């Protein structure tokens, strides 16, 4: 129930921001219609008895991990995804390893990962796991297509910045951990200021 309430509160804030944008810029009509659909969906979810204890999670960026043995002429999409996931978990203690995974290409493209860098500042391309991983048709690959990726210095977003003809040997996995809405809000909460020290009394 608390997760549903937190989600509804976040949606209310987003609706207010969209309304302000409409009033000031005369735009964002599509965004407003989208939020109305999300609101309707949320109301429907609240009527489902099985969702009262549902936990909604938001992926948070942790780091990038190198994968030095990629070959789409030999690796299936599933095998490449397994390499990306293993790279993110490598060297982590068990309690942290279980909560860490590789982000999907769809999550990267839509920027659904909190604290995700705006640009790939590394010297290797960033690959996300499926879904949303397949690029242009390529008969030379096991899966029948190139992969999608973000080349060095490319913006991490959809559109032209996302390459659809990726066939690299050395790549980067984008490692994330999924936080509940409550945990996500805690990461955004401003740090409390320390009270000023009182002068010592003589």
C-alpha positions in Angstrom: 0.0 0.0 0.0 2.8 2.5 0.8 4.4 1.8 -2.5 1.2 2.5 -4.3 0.8 5.8 -2.4 4.4 6.8 -3.1 3.8 6.1 -6.8 0.6 8.1 -6.8 2.3 11.1 -5.1 5.1 11.0 -7.6 2.5 11.0 -10.4 0.7 14.0 -8.9 4.0 16.0 -8.8 4.7 15.1 -12.4 1.2 16.2 -13.4 1.6 19.6 -11.7 5.0 20.1 -13.5 3.4 19.2 -16.8 0.5 21.6 -16.2 2.9 24.4 -15.4 4.8 23.7 -18.6 1.5 23.9 -20.6 0.6 27.2 -19.0 4.0 28.8 -19.6 4.9 27.3 -23.0 1.6 26.3 -24.4 2.9 22.8 -25.1 3.2 19.3 -23.6 -0.3 18.2 -24.6 0.9 14.7 -25.5 2.6 14.4 -22.2 -0.6 15.5 -20.4 -2.6 12.8 -22.3 0.0 10.2 -21.4 -0.2 11.1 -17.7 -3.9 10.8 -17.8 -3.6 7.2 -19.1 -1.0 6.5 -16.4 -3.4 7.9 -13.8 -6.2 5.6 -15.1 -3.9 2.6 -15.0 -2.9 3.4 -11.5 -6.5 3.6 -10.4 -7.1 0.2 -12.0 -4.1 -1.3 -10.2 -5.4 0.0 -6.9 -8.6 -2.0 -7.4 -6.6 -5.2 -7.8 -6.4 -7.0 -4.4 -3.2 -8.8 -5.3 -1.4 -5.5 -5.9 -1.9 -4.0 -2.5 1.5 -5.2 -1.4 3.2 -4.7 -4.8 6.8 -3.3 -4.8 7.7 -0.9 -7.5 11.4 -0.7 -8.2 13.6 1.9 -9.9 17.0 0.9 -11.4 20.0 3.0 -10.1 23.3 3.4 -11.9 26.2 1.8 -10.0 29.1 1.4 -12.4 30.3 0.1 -15.7 32.1 -3.3 -16.2 34.4 -4.4 -19.0 33.5 -7.4 -21.1 36.5 -8.4 -23.3 35.3 -11.4 -25.1 32.3 -10.4 -27.3 31.7 -12.0 -30.7 28.2 -11.8 -32.2 29.3 -14.3 -34.9 29.6 -16.9 -32.2 27.5 -15.6 -29.2 23.7 -15.7 -29.2 21.9 -12.7 -27.7 21.3 -14.9 -24.6 25.0 -15.7 -24.3 26.1 -12.1 -24.7 23.5 -11.0 -22.1 24.9 -13.6 -19.7 28.4 -12.2 -20.2 27.2 -8.6 -19.5 25.4 -9.7 -16.4 28.3 -11.8 -15.1 30.7 -8.8 -15.6 28.4 -6.7 -13.3 28.4 -9.3 -10.6 32.1 -10.2 -10.8 34.1 -9.5 -7.6 31.1 -8.4 -5.5 30.2 -9.9 -2.1 27.2 -12.2 -2.2 24.8 -9.7 -0.5 25.6 -7.1 -3.1 26.0 -9.4 -6.1 22.4 -10.7 -5.8 21.1 -7.1 -6.1 23.2 -6.1 -9.1 22.4 -6.7 -12.7 23.2 -5.4 -16.2 20.8 -2.7 -17.5 18.7 -3.5 -20.6 19.2 -1.6 -23.8 15.6 -0.4 -23.5 16.2 1.0 -20.0 19.3 2.9 -21.3 17.5 4.2 -24.4 14.6 5.5 -22.5 16.8 6.7 -19.6 14.9 4.8 -17.0 18.0 4.4 -14.9 18.4 6.9 -12.1 21.8 8.8 -12.0 22.7 7.4 -15.5 25.4 9.5 -17.1 24.3 11.8 -19.9 27.1 10.7 -22.2 29.3 7.6 -22.6 32.6 9.1 -21.5 34.4 5.8 -21.6 36.6 4.6 -24.5 34.5 1.5 -25.1 30.9 1.2 -26.3 28.1 0.5 -23.8 25.9 -2.5 -24.4 22.6 -3.2 -22.7 21.0 -6.6 -22.4 17.8 -7.6 -24.2 15.0 -6.6 -24.6 15.6 -3.8 -27.1 19.1 -5.0 -27.9 18.7 -6.0 -31.5 20.0 -3.6 -34.2 20.1 -3.9 -38.0 19.9 -7.2 -39.8 23.2 -9.0 -40.0 23.3 -12.5 -41.4 26.8 -13.0 -40.2 25.7 -13.0 -36.5 24.3 -16.0 -34.7 21.1 -14.1 -33.8 20.7 -12.6 -37.2 21.3 -8.9 -36.3 23.8 -6.4 -35.0 23.4 -5.2 -31.5 22.4 -1.7 -30.4 24.9 0.2 -28.3 26.2 3.7 -27.3 29.5 4.4 -28.8 32.2 6.5 -26.9 31.1 10.1 -26.5 27.6 9.3 -27.6 24.6 10.6 -25.6 22.8 7.8 -23.8 19.4 8.3 -25.2 17.2 7.2 -28.0 17.3 8.5 -31.6 20.5 9.0 -33.6 22.8 8.8 -30.6 22.1 5.0 -30.4 24.0 2.9 -32.8 22.3 0.0 -34.5 25.2 -1.7 -36.2 27.4 -2.6 -33.2 29.8 -5.5 -33.5 32.6 -4.9 -31.0 35.0 -7.3 -29.3 35.5 -5.1 -26.2 32.4 -3.6 -24.6 31.0 -2.2 -21.4 28.0 -3.4 -19.3 26.0 -0.8 -17.4 25.5 -2.1 -13.9 22.5 -1.2 -11.9 20.7 -2.1 -8.7 16.9 -2.0 -8.3 15.6 0.2 -5.4 12.1 0.4 -4.1 10.3 3.7 -4.4 11.0 4.3 -0.7 14.7 3.7 -1.1 14.7 5.8 -4.2 13.2 8.7 -2.4 15.8 8.4 0.4 18.6 8.8 -2.1 17.0 12.0 -3.3 16.5 13.4 0.2 18.8 16.4 0.9 21.4 15.8 3.6 20.6 17.3 6.9 22.8 20.2 7.9 24.8 19.8 11.0 23.8 22.2 13.8 26.3 25.0 14.3 28.8 24.3 17.1 28.2 26.4 20.2 31.2 28.2 21.7 32.7 26.5 24.7 31.7 28.1 28.0 34.5 29.2 30.4 
